[in-house]
């Protein structure tokens, strides 16, 4: 199993390394969608938030704006080339960037108020273990936002695949997966121009 997960991580890193330099130019109009999603997380000034799988860091400026100068913003990604692009775009000014696997974070238990994950869940090697790790680092009552700037149907069409009931982002599947891993689904939106699932960290 460990070997399989290592293979998965290598594949994810390879996929994003090849695309890092062109990532922002492929999706130049996503900024407002990121900002709108961050606004729904319910962050407060002084909060600590992680952008898990931060990529080129498009969520980092609105996350910093939400928590203010006294807050903590971390951006973690598995792919060095993506973090390099985040720095080139100046987004390292908004957050501390970490080269880290979202399934094995170098953070202490309960140290965060929220996690933001854009396009994250489908790239977690074993989504249950990844969501469990995110639950570990978030305090009880803290939030998880799983976001994508287009909905499931639009994304499937873009990728040339069919939507299936076992899609990890489908509401019934995601609700159960979150419940198994320490989260409670609060709201779920899957529209053409946005996907946003908000969950709360359960106590215990």
C-alpha positions as CSV (number, residue, x, y, z in Angstrom):
1,X,0.0,0.0,0.0
2,X,2.8,2.4,0.9
3,X,4.4,1.8,-2.5
4,X,1.1,2.6,-4.3
5,X,0.7,5.8,-2.4
6,X,4.3,6.8,-3.2
7,X,3.5,6.1,-6.9
8,X,0.3,8.2,-6.6
9,X,2.3,11.1,-5.1
10,X,4.9,10.9,-7.8
11,X,2.2,10.9,-10.5
12,X,0.6,14.0,-9.0
13,X,3.9,15.8,-8.7
14,X,4.7,14.9,-12.3
15,X,1.3,16.1,-13.6
16,X,1.6,19.5,-11.9
17,X,5.3,20.0,-12.6
18,X,4.6,19.7,-16.4
19,X,1.8,22.3,-16.1
20,X,3.1,24.7,-13.4
21,X,4.5,27.4,-15.7
22,X,1.3,27.6,-17.8
23,X,-1.2,27.1,-14.9
24,X,-2.3,30.7,-14.3
25,X,-2.4,31.6,-18.0
26,X,-4.7,28.6,-18.6
27,X,-7.3,29.8,-16.1
28,X,-6.8,33.6,-16.0
29,X,-10.3,34.5,-14.9
30,X,-10.6,32.4,-11.7
31,X,-9.5,35.1,-9.2
32,X,-12.9,36.4,-8.3
33,X,-14.2,32.8,-7.9
34,X,-11.4,32.1,-5.4
35,X,-12.2,35.3,-3.5
36,X,-15.9,34.6,-3.4
37,X,-15.2,31.1,-2.0
38,X,-12.8,32.3,0.6
39,X,-15.5,34.8,1.7
40,X,-17.9,31.9,2.5
41,X,-15.4,30.1,4.8
42,X,-16.2,32.4,7.7
43,X,-12.6,33.3,8.6
44,X,-12.0,36.0,11.2
45,X,-9.1,38.4,11.8
46,X,-6.3,36.6,13.6
47,X,-7.3,33.1,12.4
48,X,-4.8,30.5,11.2
49,X,-5.6,29.0,7.8
50,X,-4.0,26.5,5.4
51,X,-4.3,26.4,1.7
52,X,-3.8,22.7,1.1
53,X,-2.5,21.9,-2.3
54,X,-2.1,25.6,-2.9
55,X,-0.6,25.3,-6.4
56,X,0.4,28.7,-7.7
57,X,-1.3,30.3,-4.7
58,X,-4.3,32.0,-6.2
59,X,-6.2,31.7,-2.9
60,X,-3.4,33.2,-0.8
61,X,-4.2,36.9,-1.3
62,X,-7.9,36.6,-0.3
63,X,-7.0,34.3,2.6
64,X,-4.6,36.9,3.9
65,X,-7.2,39.6,3.5
66,X,-9.7,37.5,5.5
67,X,-7.4,36.8,8.5
68,X,-5.5,40.2,8.4
69,X,-1.9,40.9,9.4
70,X,-2.3,39.2,12.7
71,X,-3.5,36.0,11.2
72,X,-1.5,33.0,9.9
73,X,-1.7,31.8,6.3
74,X,0.1,28.7,5.1
75,X,0.3,27.4,1.6
76,X,1.3,23.7,1.2
77,X,1.9,21.9,-2.0
78,X,3.6,18.6,-3.1
79,X,5.1,20.1,-6.2
80,X,8.2,22.4,-6.0
81,X,7.4,23.9,-9.5
82,X,4.0,25.1,-8.3
83,X,5.5,26.7,-5.2
84,X,8.1,28.3,-7.4
85,X,5.4,29.8,-9.6
86,X,3.6,31.1,-6.5
87,X,6.8,32.9,-5.5
88,X,7.3,34.3,-9.0
89,X,3.8,35.7,-8.9
90,X,4.6,37.4,-5.6
91,X,2.1,35.3,-3.6
92,X,4.7,34.3,-1.1
93,X,4.2,37.8,0.4
94,X,0.8,36.6,1.6
95,X,1.7,33.3,3.2
96,X,4.4,30.9,4.4
97,X,4.9,28.3,1.6
98,X,5.6,24.7,2.6
99,X,6.7,21.9,0.4
100,X,4.5,19.3,2.0
101,X,2.1,16.5,1.3
102,X,-1.5,17.3,2.4
103,X,-1.7,13.7,3.7
104,X,1.3,14.2,6.0
105,X,1.5,17.7,7.2
106,X,4.3,19.0,9.4
107,X,1.8,20.7,11.7
108,X,0.7,20.1,15.3
109,X,-2.8,18.8,16.2
110,X,-5.6,21.4,16.2
111,X,-3.4,24.3,15.3
112,X,-5.6,25.7,12.5
113,X,-9.0,27.4,12.3
114,X,-9.6,26.3,8.7
115,X,-8.3,24.6,5.6
116,X,-9.0,25.7,2.1
117,X,-8.5,23.1,-0.7
118,X,-9.0,24.1,-4.3
119,X,-9.2,21.1,-6.6
120,X,-7.6,19.1,-3.8
121,X,-9.8,16.1,-3.0
122,X,-9.4,14.3,-6.3
123,X,-5.6,14.5,-6.0
124,X,-5.4,13.1,-2.5
125,X,-3.9,9.6,-2.5
126,X,-6.6,7.8,-0.6
127,X,-9.0,10.7,0.1
128,X,-10.1,9.3,3.5
129,X,-6.5,9.4,4.9
130,X,-6.1,12.9,3.5
131,X,-9.3,14.2,5.0
132,X,-8.4,12.6,8.3
133,X,-5.0,14.4,8.3
134,X,-6.7,17.7,7.6
135,X,-9.1,17.0,10.5
136,X,-6.1,16.3,12.7
137,X,-4.7,19.8,12.2
138,X,-8.0,21.7,12.5
139,X,-9.5,22.6,15.9
140,X,-13.0,21.3,16.8
141,X,-15.5,23.7,15.1
142,X,-13.0,24.7,12.5
143,X,-13.8,24.7,8.8
144,X,-12.9,22.9,5.7
145,X,-13.7,24.4,2.2
146,X,-13.4,22.1,-0.8
147,X,-13.5,24.4,-3.9
148,X,-13.3,24.3,-7.6
149,X,-13.9,27.2,-9.9
150,X,-16.2,25.1,-12.1
151,X,-18.8,22.4,-11.2
152,X,-18.5,18.7,-11.5
153,X,-20.3,18.5,-14.9
154,X,-18.2,21.3,-16.4
155,X,-15.0,19.7,-15.1
156,X,-15.9,16.3,-16.5
157,X,-16.7,17.8,-19.9
158,X,-13.4,19.7,-19.9
159,X,-11.5,16.4,-19.1
160,X,-13.5,14.4,-21.6
161,X,-15.0,12.0,-19.0
162,X,-18.4,10.9,-17.8
163,X,-19.8,11.8,-14.4
164,X,-20.2,8.7,-12.2
165,X,-22.0,8.2,-8.8
166,X,-18.7,7.1,-7.2
167,X,-17.1,10.5,-8.0
168,X,-15.5,11.5,-4.7
169,X,-17.0,15.0,-5.1
170,X,-20.6,13.8,-5.5
171,X,-22.6,14.9,-2.5
172,X,-23.7,11.5,-1.0
173,X,-20.2,10.1,-1.4
174,X,-18.5,13.2,0.0
175,X,-20.9,13.5,2.9
176,X,-20.2,9.9,4.0
177,X,-16.4,10.4,3.4
178,X,-16.4,13.6,5.5
179,X,-18.4,11.9,8.3
180,X,-15.9,9.0,8.4
181,X,-13.0,11.3,8.8
182,X,-14.0,13.8,11.5
183,X,-16.1,16.3,9.5
184,X,-19.7,17.3,9.1
185,X,-20.9,18.7,5.7
186,X,-22.6,22.0,6.3
187,X,-23.3,23.1,2.7
188,X,-22.8,21.9,-0.8
189,X,-23.0,23.8,-4.1
190,X,-22.3,22.2,-7.5
191,X,-23.1,24.7,-10.3
192,X,-21.7,25.2,-13.7
193,X,-19.4,28.0,-12.5
194,X,-18.6,26.8,-9.0
195,X,-18.2,23.9,-6.7
196,X,-18.0,24.5,-3.0
197,X,-18.4,22.1,-0.1
198,X,-18.1,23.5,3.4
199,X,-17.6,21.2,6.4
200,X,-17.1,21.7,10.1
201,X,-14.6,19.8,12.3
202,X,-16.4,17.6,14.7
203,X,-15.3,17.4,18.3
204,X,-13.4,14.3,19.5
